[in-house]
Amino acid sequence: MKILSVILLYTAITIAVFQNWLWFAALLILVFSLRFGAVTLIPLAILIDGYFGNFYGLPHLSLMAICWYVFIEYIRPRILDLNVVRN
């Protein structure tokens, strides 16, 4: 069941970015990152940047994905520890 939810969220993020539903994509990225980690979003961002031809300039989405990975891996243990303390 976990693999199915990973695949569905990953696909939903991809579709949301391609359809320019950025607020919905941001929400899905937040949920995905908190549940499964953000390292798998980096290859997705690289592929989307490549699809749109952003490597002729500065690949903003890839750089944002790397920064998001660093941020979420820093803050994720603190958020998960808060959930344990409340229960």
C-alpha positions as CSV (number, residue, x, y, z in Angstrom):
1,M,0.0,0.0,0.0
2,K,2.9,2.3,0.7
3,I,4.4,1.8,-2.7
4,L,1.0,2.6,-4.3
5,S,0.7,5.8,-2.4
6,V,4.2,6.8,-3.4
7,I,3.5,6.2,-7.0
8,L,0.1,8.0,-6.9
9,L,1.5,11.1,-5.1
10,Y,4.6,11.2,-7.5
11,T,2.3,11.0,-10.5
12,A,-0.1,13.6,-9.1
13,I,2.9,16.0,-8.5
14,T,4.0,15.5,-12.1
15,I,0.6,16.1,-13.5
16,A,0.0,19.2,-11.3
17,V,3.3,20.8,-12.4
18,F,2.5,20.1,-16.1
19,Q,-1.0,21.5,-15.8
20,N,0.4,24.6,-14.0
21,W,-1.6,23.9,-10.8
22,L,1.2,25.2,-8.7
23,W,-0.7,25.6,-5.4
24,F,-1.9,22.0,-5.6
25,A,1.5,20.8,-6.6
26,A,3.0,22.7,-3.6
27,L,0.6,20.9,-1.3
28,L,1.3,17.5,-2.8
29,I,5.1,18.2,-2.5
30,L,4.7,19.1,1.1
31,V,2.7,15.9,1.9
32,F,5.1,13.8,-0.1
33,S,8.2,15.3,1.5
34,L,6.9,14.9,5.1
35,R,5.8,11.3,4.5
36,F,8.5,9.8,2.2
37,G,11.4,12.3,2.1
38,A,12.4,14.8,-0.6
39,V,15.3,13.1,-2.3
40,T,13.1,11.5,-5.0
41,L,11.8,14.9,-6.0
42,I,15.2,15.9,-7.3
43,P,15.2,13.6,-10.3
44,L,11.7,14.6,-11.1
45,A,12.7,18.3,-11.1
46,I,15.7,17.5,-13.3
47,L,13.4,15.7,-15.8
48,I,10.8,18.5,-15.8
49,D,13.5,21.1,-16.3
50,G,14.9,19.0,-19.2
51,Y,11.4,18.6,-20.7
52,F,10.9,22.4,-20.8
53,G,14.5,23.1,-22.0
54,N,15.5,25.0,-18.9
55,F,19.1,23.8,-19.0
56,Y,20.0,26.4,-21.6
57,G,19.7,28.9,-18.8
58,L,19.5,28.4,-15.1
59,P,17.4,25.3,-14.1
60,H,15.3,26.9,-11.4
61,L,13.1,23.9,-10.6
62,S,16.2,21.7,-10.1
63,L,17.8,24.2,-7.8
64,M,14.6,24.7,-5.8
65,A,14.3,20.9,-5.4
66,I,17.8,20.7,-4.0
67,C,17.2,23.5,-1.6
68,W,13.8,21.9,-0.6
69,Y,15.6,18.7,0.1
70,V,18.1,20.3,2.4
71,F,15.3,22.3,4.1
72,I,13.0,19.4,4.6
73,E,15.7,17.0,5.8
74,Y,16.6,19.6,8.4
75,I,13.1,20.3,9.6
76,R,11.4,16.9,9.1
77,P,12.8,15.2,12.3
78,R,11.7,18.2,14.4
79,I,8.2,18.0,13.0
80,L,7.9,14.3,13.5
81,D,9.2,14.6,17.1
82,L,6.4,17.1,17.8
83,N,3.9,14.6,16.7
84,V,5.3,11.9,19.0
85,V,5.3,14.3,22.0
86,R,1.6,15.3,21.4
87,N,0.4,11.6,21.4
